């Protein structure tokens, strides 16, 4: 969600303010984000935000969604432990979505019907939101669906680094212990999730472009 929301917004802004300082800065950040693997950025984020800046961020280097109280009050929710793993997993998809959204929107904005909309006196906000955005989202949706596979794969290492008690950490523990039923079951769950995501993406295609259906 972080990658999709921020990526689409920054991609639109980069297209509207092409060749400005903002556009160049976003491009540099995108290139930097694409070049860093998830397991390495996880270590950096955990060290910098969870250790160096802990006094200001109050974030932990490791921790799961639920923590156990040592005084017998049971489990309690720790939503702040979700922030760093989510940011780390969102960096690389974000770096891909931004330039893809920018290039796709620039291509759509150069088409004839957009020039007609400008000639009618519509504002840039109306042109982008009502006419251009929907047509520019098709390649972005394709990229998002493809990135879910690597996102699920990257979550295995990220969960282990942050000590997150999730499916990824369970897979690594099962590999270390050669627990094959757990490995097979986890693989089936991940494959099922990916199939559901692809079906959902096909539905979105039909909404964006009715000609596909």
C-alpha positions as CSV (number, residue, x, y, z in Angstrom):
1,X,0.0,0.0,0.0
2,X,2.9,2.4,0.8
3,X,4.5,1.7,-2.6
4,X,1.2,2.0,-4.6
5,X,-0.1,5.2,-2.9
6,X,3.2,7.1,-2.7
7,X,4.4,5.7,-6.1
8,X,1.3,6.8,-8.0
9,X,1.2,10.3,-6.4
10,X,4.9,10.9,-7.0
11,X,4.7,9.5,-10.5
12,X,1.9,11.9,-11.3
13,X,3.7,14.9,-9.8
14,X,6.9,14.0,-11.7
15,X,5.0,13.9,-15.0
16,X,3.3,17.2,-14.3
17,X,6.6,18.9,-13.2
18,X,8.9,17.2,-15.8
19,X,12.5,18.2,-15.9
20,X,12.2,20.3,-12.7
21,X,14.3,19.9,-9.5
22,X,11.5,17.8,-8.0
23,X,11.5,15.4,-11.0
24,X,15.2,14.9,-10.9
25,X,15.2,14.3,-7.1
26,X,12.5,11.7,-7.4
27,X,14.4,10.0,-10.2
28,X,17.5,9.8,-8.1
29,X,15.6,8.3,-5.2
30,X,14.0,5.8,-7.6
31,X,17.3,4.6,-8.9
32,X,18.7,4.4,-5.4
33,X,15.7,2.4,-4.2
34,X,15.9,-0.1,-7.1
35,X,19.6,-0.8,-6.4
36,X,19.2,-1.8,-2.8
37,X,18.0,-5.4,-2.0
38,X,15.4,-5.8,0.7
39,X,17.6,-7.8,3.1
40,X,20.3,-5.1,3.1
41,X,17.9,-2.1,3.5
42,X,16.2,-4.0,6.3
43,X,19.5,-4.1,8.2
44,X,20.2,-0.4,7.5
45,X,16.7,0.6,8.6
46,X,16.8,-1.5,11.7
47,X,20.2,-0.1,12.7
48,X,19.4,3.6,11.9
49,X,15.8,4.0,13.0
50,X,15.7,1.3,15.7
51,X,19.1,1.9,17.2
52,X,20.7,5.3,16.3
53,X,17.5,7.3,16.3
54,X,15.6,5.1,18.8
55,X,15.4,8.0,21.3
56,X,13.4,10.0,18.8
57,X,11.5,7.4,16.8
58,X,10.8,5.0,19.7
59,X,11.0,2.2,17.1
60,X,12.5,-1.2,17.9
61,X,15.2,-3.0,15.9
62,X,13.2,-6.2,16.1
63,X,9.7,-7.1,17.2
64,X,6.4,-8.6,16.0
65,X,2.9,-7.4,15.7
66,X,2.1,-8.8,19.1
67,X,4.3,-8.6,22.1
68,X,4.1,-10.7,25.3
69,X,3.8,-8.8,28.6
70,X,6.3,-10.3,31.1
71,X,3.9,-9.3,34.0
72,X,1.3,-11.8,33.0
73,X,-1.1,-9.5,31.1
74,X,-0.9,-11.6,27.9
75,X,-0.3,-10.4,24.4
76,X,-0.7,-6.8,23.3
77,X,-0.7,-5.1,19.9
78,X,2.4,-3.2,18.8
79,X,1.6,-1.5,15.6
80,X,4.8,0.5,15.6
81,X,6.7,-2.7,14.8
82,X,4.9,-2.9,11.5
83,X,6.3,0.4,10.3
84,X,9.9,-0.5,9.5
85,X,9.2,-3.9,7.8
86,X,6.5,-2.2,5.7
87,X,8.8,0.6,4.6
88,X,11.6,-1.8,3.7
89,X,9.3,-4.0,1.6
90,X,7.8,-0.9,-0.1
91,X,11.1,0.7,-1.2
92,X,11.8,-1.4,-4.4
93,X,8.2,-1.5,-5.7
94,X,8.0,2.2,-5.0
95,X,11.1,2.8,-7.0
96,X,9.6,0.9,-10.0
97,X,6.1,2.4,-9.8
98,X,7.2,6.1,-9.8
99,X,9.0,6.1,-13.2
100,X,6.5,3.8,-14.7
101,X,3.6,6.0,-13.6
102,X,5.4,9.1,-14.9
103,X,6.2,7.7,-18.3
104,X,2.8,6.2,-18.8
105,X,1.1,9.4,-17.8
106,X,3.3,11.5,-20.1
107,X,2.4,9.2,-23.0
108,X,-1.3,9.6,-22.3
109,X,-1.0,13.4,-21.9
110,X,0.4,13.6,-25.4
111,X,-2.6,12.0,-27.0
112,X,-5.2,13.8,-29.1
113,X,-8.1,13.5,-26.7
114,X,-6.1,15.2,-24.0
115,X,-5.3,18.1,-26.3
116,X,-9.0,18.4,-27.0
117,X,-9.7,18.5,-23.3
118,X,-7.2,21.3,-22.9
119,X,-8.8,23.2,-25.8
120,X,-12.1,23.0,-24.0
121,X,-10.6,24.9,-21.0
122,X,-10.5,22.0,-18.5
123,X,-8.0,22.4,-15.6
124,X,-5.0,20.2,-15.4
125,X,-6.6,18.5,-12.3
126,X,-9.7,17.6,-14.3
127,X,-7.7,16.4,-17.2
128,X,-5.5,14.1,-15.1
129,X,-8.1,12.8,-12.7
130,X,-11.0,12.3,-15.1
131,X,-9.3,11.5,-18.4
132,X,-5.6,10.6,-18.2
133,X,-5.1,8.7,-15.0
134,X,-7.4,5.8,-15.7
135,X,-5.7,5.1,-19.0
136,X,-2.2,5.5,-17.6
137,X,-2.7,3.0,-14.8
138,X,-2.7,-0.2,-17.0
139,X,1.1,-0.7,-17.1
140,X,1.3,0.3,-13.5
141,X,-1.2,-2.4,-12.4
142,X,0.8,-4.9,-14.5
143,X,4.0,-4.0,-12.7
144,X,2.3,-4.1,-9.3
145,X,0.9,-7.6,-9.9
146,X,4.4,-8.8,-11.0
147,X,6.1,-7.3,-8.0
148,X,3.9,-9.1,-5.6
149,X,5.9,-12.3,-6.2
150,X,9.2,-10.7,-5.3
151,X,7.5,-8.9,-2.4
152,X,6.4,-12.2,-0.9
153,X,9.9,-13.6,-1.5
154,X,11.6,-10.6,0.1
155,X,9.3,-10.8,3.1
156,X,11.0,-14.1,4.0
157,X,14.3,-12.3,4.7
158,X,12.8,-9.1,6.0
159,X,10.7,-10.9,8.6
160,X,13.7,-12.9,9.8
161,X,15.9,-9.7,10.2
162,X,13.2,-7.8,12.1
163,X,12.2,-10.8,14.2
164,X,8.7,-10.7,12.8
165,X,6.7,-13.8,13.7
166,X,5.2,-14.3,10.2
167,X,5.1,-16.8,7.4
168,X,8.6,-15.8,6.2
169,X,10.3,-16.5,9.5
170,X,8.4,-19.8,9.8
171,X,9.7,-20.9,6.4
172,X,13.3,-20.1,7.4
173,X,12.9,-22.0,10.7
174,X,11.4,-24.9,8.8
175,X,14.3,-24.9,6.3
176,X,16.8,-25.0,9.1
177,X,15.0,-27.9,10.8
178,X,14.2,-29.7,7.5
179,X,10.5,-29.6,8.4
180,X,9.2,-30.4,4.9
181,X,5.5,-30.4,5.6
182,X,5.7,-26.8,6.9
183,X,7.8,-25.8,3.9
184,X,5.3,-27.3,1.5
185,X,2.3,-25.9,3.3
186,X,3.8,-22.4,3.4
187,X,4.6,-22.6,-0.3
188,X,1.0,-23.5,-1.1
189,X,-0.2,-20.6,0.9
190,X,2.1,-18.1,-0.9
191,X,1.2,-19.6,-4.3
192,X,-2.6,-19.3,-3.4
193,X,-2.1,-15.7,-2.4
194,X,-0.3,-14.9,-5.7
195,X,-3.2,-16.5,-7.7
196,X,-5.8,-14.5,-5.8
197,X,-3.8,-11.3,-6.4
198,X,-3.6,-12.1,-10.2
199,X,-7.4,-12.7,-10.3
200,X,-8.0,-9.4,-8.5
201,X,-5.7,-7.6,-11.0
202,X,-7.7,-9.1,-13.9
203,X,-10.8,-7.6,-12.3
204,X,-9.1,-4.2,-12.1
205,X,-8.1,-4.4,-15.8
206,X,-11.7,-4.8,-16.7
207,X,-12.6,-1.7,-14.6
208,X,-9.8,0.4,-16.1
209,X,-10.5,-0.7,-19.7
210,X,-13.9,-2.3,-20.4
211,X,-12.5,-3.4,-23.8
212,X,-10.4,-6.0,-22.1
213,X,-13.6,-7.8,-20.9
